[in-house]
Amino acid sequence: MSTFIHPHALCESKYIGEGTRIWAFVHILPEARIGQNCNICDQVFIEGNVIIGDRVTIKCGVQIWDGIRLQDDVFIGPNATFTNDKHPRSQQHLNEYPETIVEAGATIGANATILPGLVIGGKAMIGAGAVVTRNVPPRAIVVGNPGRIIGYEGAKETVIHMTDERLSSATVLSSDVPGVTLHNIPQFRDIRGSLSAGEFQRDLPFNPERYFLVYSVPGKNVRGEHAHRTCKQFLICVAGSVHVVADDGENQQEFVLNSPGVGLYLPSMVWGIQYKYSNNTVLMVFASHAYDADDYIRSYEEFLTLVDTKKPGR
């Protein structure tokens, strides 16, 4: 399979992968590196300090500036805009440009703008016209100006209330993510108010060694974004509401916690994300182990690699 370069394209780089197609009026500067089976459409400009992986599609009217890194299977929509200088001035150049990384499988929609030095997580979806001002977690769906997360790709939303017949008839409810479970926490109500109570050894899947509270989180912020090698967690939203995404590397599900009568169990080696905090949210988390920084897996790519090595036959 040979490389195709349109006769009206100006390709000054020698580093073009097999099967890549470069169409009319594309200009690629020396030293730019482009992988195999890419599709570079009309009117694209690519500077020299650029690395593009395999099977990347760049639609018409896009400029890829120094410091941009596009990993495998990335899609860049028409007229999407990358930036590489937070404070640009005419004829003033940085000694070194910040890296902007678009991880494998991510999509940047038409006319979206990506500020410099950000990481767009794997399989994230940036909506058309969005202005991305901060790092985007893997699989996140981002829209608006400034960009905000409205969901996660592949995660089916589940809202559980204590009146839900799925919990009223069962103490523990399984989910789409193996090992992740929802728990019915007894509640008692009378004229004096409400009470929710549980016993650690009887009602939790483990005996906790630690607890922490998450509160006063601005609604646009995302927390979690990690997995644990050993530690297990049990989440109860004691006030307000919060969305929690559980991901085992193959299955994803999003839970809306909005009642102190529902607990969510996250076993080890499950990637967890919390977002869409309401203004008055208080999230209580019980942990099976004391804090250990080495127990955290904070890179989604590393998490996927570890999950893959634990599969039978690996």
C-alpha positions in Angstrom: 0.0 0.0 0.0 1.6 3.3 -1.1 1.2 6.9 0.2 -1.0 9.2 -1.9 0.0 12.9 -2.1 -2.2 15.1 -4.3 -0.3 17.0 -7.0 -1.6 20.3 -5.5 -0.4 19.5 -2.0 3.0 20.7 -0.6 4.4 17.9 1.6 7.9 18.8 2.9 8.1 16.0 5.4 9.8 12.6 4.7 7.9 11.0 7.6 4.6 10.0 6.1 3.3 6.5 6.8 2.1 3.9 4.4 -1.4 4.2 3.1 -1.8 7.8 4.2 -3.7 10.1 1.8 -2.9 13.8 1.6 -5.3 15.8 -0.5 -5.3 19.1 -2.4 -3.8 22.3 -0.9 -2.4 20.6 2.2 0.9 22.0 3.5 3.1 19.9 5.7 6.3 21.3 7.1 9.6 19.3 7.4 10.0 17.0 10.4 6.2 16.6 10.9 5.5 12.9 11.5 2.3 11.3 10.3 1.4 7.7 10.8 -0.1 5.0 8.6 -3.6 5.1 6.9 -4.3 8.7 7.8 -6.6 10.9 5.8 -5.5 14.6 5.6 -8.2 16.6 3.8 -8.1 19.8 1.7 -6.7 23.0 3.1 -5.0 21.5 6.2 -1.7 23.0 7.5 0.7 21.0 9.7 3.7 22.5 11.3 7.0 20.7 11.9 6.9 19.8 15.6 3.8 17.7 15.2 3.3 13.9 15.8 0.2 12.2 14.3 -0.6 8.5 14.9 -2.1 5.9 12.7 -5.6 6.0 11.1 -6.1 9.7 12.0 -8.7 11.7 10.0 -8.2 15.5 9.7 -11.1 17.2 7.9 -10.8 20.4 5.8 -9.6 23.7 7.1 -7.7 22.6 10.2 -4.3 23.9 11.3 -2.1 21.6 13.5 0.5 23.7 15.2 3.8 22.9 16.9 3.4 20.9 20.0 0.2 19.1 18.9 0.1 15.3 19.4 -2.7 13.3 17.9 -2.7 9.6 18.9 -4.1 6.7 16.9 -7.7 6.8 15.5 -8.4 10.4 16.3 -11.0 12.3 14.3 -10.6 16.1 13.8 -13.7 17.8 12.4 -13.7 20.6 9.8 -12.4 23.9 10.9 -11.5 22.7 14.4 -9.0 25.1 16.0 -5.9 24.2 18.0 -3.9 26.9 19.9 -0.4 26.6 21.3 0.3 30.0 22.9 -1.8 31.3 25.8 -0.7 34.9 25.3 0.2 35.3 21.5 1.8 38.5 20.2 2.7 39.4 16.7 6.2 38.2 15.8 6.9 37.0 19.3 7.5 33.2 19.6 7.9 30.8 22.5 11.2 29.0 23.0 9.1 25.8 23.5 5.5 25.2 22.8 3.3 23.4 25.3 2.1 19.9 24.3 -1.5 19.4 23.5 -2.3 15.7 23.5 -5.4 14.2 21.9 -5.5 10.6 23.1 -6.4 7.5 21.1 -10.0 7.3 19.6 -11.0 10.9 20.6 -13.2 13.1 18.4 -12.9 16.9 18.0 -16.1 18.3 16.5 -16.4 20.9 13.8 -15.4 24.4 14.8 -14.3 23.4 18.3 -11.5 25.3 19.9 -8.8 23.6 22.0 -6.7 25.8 24.3 -3.0 25.0 24.6 -1.3 22.4 26.8 -4.4 20.3 27.4 -5.0 16.6 27.3 -8.1 15.3 25.6 -8.7 11.8 27.0 -9.1 8.6 25.0 -12.4 8.3 23.2 -13.6 11.6 24.5 -16.2 13.4 22.3 -15.8 17.2 21.9 -19.0 18.7 20.5 -19.2 21.1 17.5 -18.3 24.6 18.5 -17.2 23.7 22.0 -14.4 25.8 23.6 -12.2 23.5 25.7 -10.4 25.3 28.5 -9.3 22.4 30.7 -8.2 18.7 30.5 -11.0 16.3 29.4 -11.3 12.9 31.0 -11.4 9.7 28.9 -14.8 9.1 27.3 -16.2 12.4 28.4 -18.7 14.2 26.2 -18.0 18.0 26.2 -20.2 20.8 24.8 -20.6 24.6 25.1 -18.4 27.6 25.8 -16.6 27.1 28.1 -16.8 23.4 27.6 -18.6 21.3 30.2 -19.1 17.6 30.6 -22.6 16.4 29.9 -22.1 12.7 29.9 -19.7 9.8 29.2 -19.6 7.8 26.0 -20.9 4.3 26.5 -22.2 4.9 30.0 -26.0 4.2 30.4 -27.5 6.5 33.0 -29.3 4.8 35.9 -31.3 6.8 38.5 -32.3 4.8 41.6 -34.7 6.1 44.2 -35.8 4.2 47.3 -39.2 3.9 45.8 -37.8 2.2 42.8 -39.2 -1.3 42.7 -35.8 -2.6 41.7 -34.5 -1.8 45.2 -37.7 -2.1 47.2 -37.6 -5.9 46.5 -33.9 -6.4 46.9 -31.2 -5.4 49.3 -28.5 -5.5 46.7 -28.9 -4.7 43.0 -26.3 -5.7 40.4 -25.3 -3.3 37.6 -24.0 -3.4 34.0 -20.4 -3.3 35.4 -19.6 -6.7 37.0 -18.8 -6.3 40.7 -20.4 -2.8 41.0 -23.6 -3.0 43.1 -26.3 -0.7 44.5 -27.4 -1.2 48.1 -30.7 -0.5 49.8 -29.9 1.3 53.1 -32.7 1.2 55.6 -34.5 4.5 56.3 -36.8 5.4 59.1 -39.2 8.4 58.9 -41.7 9.9 61.3 -43.0 13.3 62.4 -39.6 14.1 64.0 -37.6 13.6 60.8 -35.7 10.9 58.9 -32.9 8.5 59.9 -30.8 6.3 57.7 -28.6 3.6 59.4 -26.4 0.7 58.6 -24.0 -1.8 60.3 -20.5 -2.0 58.7 -20.1 -5.8 59.0 -23.6 -6.6 58.0 -24.6 -3.9 55.4 -21.3 -3.0 53.7 -19.3 -5.4 51.4 -16.2 -4.7 53.6 -15.2 -3.4 57.0 -14.0 0.2 56.4 -10.8 1.6 57.7 -11.3 5.1 56.5 -14.0 7.6 55.5 -14.1 10.9 53.8 -16.6 13.6 52.8 -16.7 15.4 49.5 -18.7 18.7 49.6 -18.7 22.3 48.3 -17.7 21.1 44.8 -18.5 23.5 42.0 -21.0 21.9 39.6 -18.7 22.0 36.6 -15.8 20.2 38.3 -15.0 16.5 37.9 -13.6 14.4 40.8 -12.4 10.9 41.0 -10.8 10.0 37.6 -8.9 7.1 39.1 -9.0 3.4 40.1 -7.6 1.6 43.0 -5.4 -1.5 42.9 -6.7 -2.9 46.2 -8.9 -0.4 48.0 -12.7 -0.8 47.7 -15.2 2.1 48.2 -18.8 2.5 49.2 -20.5 5.8 48.3 -23.5 7.4 49.9 -24.9 10.8 48.7 -26.2 12.1 52.1 -27.4 15.4 50.6 -28.0 16.8 47.1 -27.1 14.7 44.0 -24.1 13.6 42.1 -23.5 11.5 39.0 -21.0 8.6 39.3 -19.5 6.7 36.4 -18.1 3.2 36.9 -15.9 1.7 34.2 -14.1 -1.7 34.3 -12.4 -1.2 30.9 -15.1 -2.9 28.9 -18.4 -1.9 30.6 -19.5 1.5 31.7 -22.6 2.7 33.7 -23.5 6.1 35.1 -25.4 6.3 38.4 -27.3 9.3 39.8 -27.0 9.2 43.6 -29.6 11.4 45.2 -30.7 9.7 48.4 -29.1 8.7 51.6 -31.0 5.4 51.3 -28.9 4.2 48.4 -25.2 3.1 48.5 -23.0 2.4 45.6 -20.2 -0.2 45.9 -17.1 0.2 43.8 -14.7 -2.7 44.0 -11.0 -2.4 43.3 -9.8 -2.1 39.6 -12.9 -0.1 38.6 -12.3 3.4 37.2 -14.6 5.9 39.0 -15.6 9.4 38.1 -18.0 11.8 40.0 -19.4 14.9 38.3 -22.6 17.0 38.0 -22.5 17.9 41.7 -25.5 19.9 42.8 -24.9 23.0 44.9 -25.6 21.3 48.3 -24.1 17.8 47.6 -22.4 16.0 50.4 -20.9 12.6 49.3 -19.7 10.2 52.0 -17.2 7.6 51.0 -16.2 4.6 53.1 -12.8 3.0 52.1 -11.6 -0.5 52.9 -8.0 0.6 53.4 -6.1 3.5 54.9 -4.9 6.1 52.4 -2.0 4.9 50.2 -0.9 7.0 47.3 0.6 4.0 45.6 -2.8 2.3 45.5 -4.1 4.9 43.1 -4.1 4.4 39.3 -4.5 7.9 37.8 -3.8 7.2 34.1 -6.7 5.7 32.2 -4.2 4.2 29.7 -2.3 2.5 32.5 -5.6 1.3 34.0 -6.7 -0.3 30.7 -3.3 -2.0 30.4 -3.5 -3.4 33.9 -7.1 -4.6 33.3 -6.0 -6.3 30.1 -3.1 -8.2 31.8 -5.6 -9.6 34.5 -7.8 -11.2 31.8 -7.7 -15.0 31.7 -4.9 -16.3 29.4 -2.8 -13.1 29.7 
